[in-house]
Amino acid sequence: MSGNMNLTLKVWRQKNAEKKGELVTYPVSNISPDMSFLEMFDVLNEQLITENKEPVAFDHDCREGICGMCSMHINGRAHGPKDAVTTCQLHMRSFSDGDTIVVEPWRAAAFPVIKDLVVDRSAFDRIISKGGYISVNTGNAQDANNLPIPKIDADKSFEAAACIGCGACVATCKNGSAMLFVSAKVSQLALLPQGQAEAKQRVISMVNQMDEEGFGSCTNTGACEVECPKGISLENIARLNREFTLASILEEK
């Protein structure tokens, strides 16, 4: 694409979780197709500050697709129209001159709006604190060949560990389910021998906390896998269900 673009943004503005929000229209001009979506928002905010208006609050940190902070619902899709990218890696060449772009925060009961496009995702932190770790004292690091792990298991664990906890799975699920996130965090440890000591306690505690936080149930529509910027597989949800069922049976005995 050659030449800069003029765009119309419809951005969700909301003072806090208690106040009613609304979409506000902002025209932006001279946007380079090589800008990232967040850089375009920087231009918008500079424009608003110049006009003595309050800038739009939005989350960002690394801007390298690593942290998952850049959570925006863009034209009805989590992180925007491109697959396997976060918002900060989405470039304006994905849009056309004259486009209208609607930008909203994650929509989920468990992710209350803090302000504008910023939501409170601390529910994920509380789920992790219930078991997303290994607490055994292993002493000095062992030689790698002392803990033989089948490559297929190591690969699946690594793939699950790629989850960045951005919340796109929750935002795109019609039920606001966190099953893909929780299953990834359970899987990365359930597949490794180091995670076996606390496996039963871990899966029950994390699933119970997920339910307590108010996330919805999974109905296997698969939207979460499609919108996940790291391509976390639905296979992890199946593994979580197996782990939880087995742990629940053994707990009852």
N, C-alpha and C positions, 0 to 999 in steps of 0.2 A: 504494500500500500504506500502510495506517495502522498505527501501533503498532510497538513494537520487537520484536525477534526473539530467540529462544533457539536456539542452533545447537550441533551437535556437529562438531568439527574432528578429522580424522585427519591428522596432520602428520608428514612424514618427518623423523626426527631421525638425524643421522649425524655423529660426531665429526670424521672426516676421510676421505680417500679410502681409507685402509688399513683402517679399522674397518668392521664390519658395521652397517648402518643398520636402522631399523624404523619402522613407523607407530605414533605415540603419540596416544592419544585425549585431547582437551581439550574440555570444555564451555565455551561462552561465552554470556553472557546480556546482555540489555538492549542489543542491537545495533541501532542505527538503520538503517533501510533507505536513508538518505541518505549513510551512510558509504561511502567507497571500500573496496575489498578490503584495501588496505594499512593503512588506518585501523583496520579490524577486527583486523588482525594487531598493530597497536600496542596495542589494548585487551588482546589475548591476552598480549602480552609484559609489559605493566604488571601483569597478573594474576599471571604467573609470577614476576616480580621480587618482588611482594608476598609470595608464598608461598616466597621464598628458593630459587626454582628457576631454572635457566639459561634465558634467553629464546631464542626461535627466531631463528636467523640467516637473514636474507633480504636480497637485493639491492634497492636503491632509490636514486634520486637526484632527478631533476626532479619526479617525480610528476605530470607533465603530458603523458605519452604521447610524449615527445620522445626520450629517451635509450635506451629499451629495456632498462634495467637490471632492471626488475621482473619477472623471469622466474619464473613459477610454472606448474606443470602442475596444473590444477584440474579435478577430476572427469573426468580423462582427456583434457582439451583444453588445449592451450597457451594461456595467458592467460585461460582460462575459457570460459564458455558463450556469450558475445556475440562477434559477428563484428566485425573491424576495430577492435578496441580492445586496448590493453595492460592488464596486470593493474591498474595504478594508476588506470586509467579505468573499471574494472569496479566497479559499485556494488552494495551488498548488496540492493537492491531486485530484483536478478536472481535472488535466492533466496527461499525461503519459510520461515516460522517452523517450527522442528522439523527442518529439513534436516540431513543429514550431508554434510559437504564434505571430500573427500580432496585434500590438497595435497602435491605432490611436486616435486622439482627436475627440470630438463631431464635426460632420459635419453639419453645418447649417449657412446660410448667416447671421443670427442674432447673431451668436456666433463666431466672428472673432478670429483667432488664435493669442494668445499673444506670445507664444513660445512653441515649441514642442507639448506636450500634454495638455497645459494650454490654455483655451479659455476664452474670456470675456463674462461672463453671466450677466453683469450689466443690460441688457435689462429686466431681470426678476425683478430687484430692481425697475426699473422705472415703470413697470406695477403695482407692489405692491403699490408704492407711489401714484398712481392715484386712489386708493380706497380700498386697501386691509386692511382696519382698521375701527375702530368705533371711531368717534370723539365726541359722546355725553358725557356730563358730568353727571355721574350717582350719584355723591356724595358718601356717605358711601355705602359700600357693603350691598346689601339687603339679607335677609334670602332667602335660596334657594327655599323655597316653595312659595315665593312671585311671582316668575316668572315660573309658571308651563310650562314645555316643554314636549311634547310627547316623550316617550323614543325612538321611531323609528327615530324621527327628531334629537334628541340629538346624537344618534348613528351614523347617516349618517353625521352629522356635524363633529363629532369626527374623523370619517374615512377620510373625505375630508381634515381635518386639519393635517392629518398624512403626507401629501405631504411635502417633504424636499427640493423641488426646485432644484433638481440635474440637470435637463435638459435631462434626458434619453429619455423622451417622445419626445422631439424635435429631438434629435439625431437619433432616430430610425424611425421617421416618414418620409415617402418618400417626403412629402411636407415641412418638417421642421416646422410643426404646433406646436403652444404652447397651443392649446385648452385644453388639459388635465390639464396642470398646472393652467391656468387661471380659468378654471371651478372649480377646487378644491378650489382655493382661494375665488371665488365668492360663492360657495356652503356652505363653512363652516360658512359664515355670513348670507347668504340668508335663511338658515334653522332655524336661531335663532331670537327671538323677538328683541334682542339688535341690530341686523343688519338691521332692517326694515326701520329705519329713512332715511338711505342713500342708500337703495337698488337700486333704479332706477339710481341715479347718478353714483353709484359705477360700475354697470355692463357696462354702456355705456362708461364711462371713461376708464375702464380697457381694454375693447375690442378695443376701438379706439387706445389706446396706443400699444396694441399688434400688430395691423395692421401697425401702424407707425414704429414699430421696424423692420418690414420686415419679420415676421414669415409667413409661408405659411398657406393655408386653410386646414380645416379638411375634409377628404373624408371618414371617418368612416371605415378605414381598421382595426382598433383595435390593431395595433402594439404597440401603446403607452401604453395601459393597460397591455399587455403581458410583456413588458420590464420594467415597473415601479417597482422599488424595494419595494415600499410600497403598491402595488396592488390597486392604485387609480382606481375607476370604471369609465367606459364610461358613466354610468348613470349621472355623473356630467356634461358631455358635453351636454346631453339632457336638463338638468336643466338650464345650462348657456344659451342655445338657447331660452328656454322659457322665462327666465328672461330678456334677451336682446330684444326679440320680443315685450314683454309686455311693457318694458320701452320705447322702440322706438315709439310704438303706442301712449302711454300716453304723450310723449314729443311733439308729433306732434299736439295734441289737444290744 
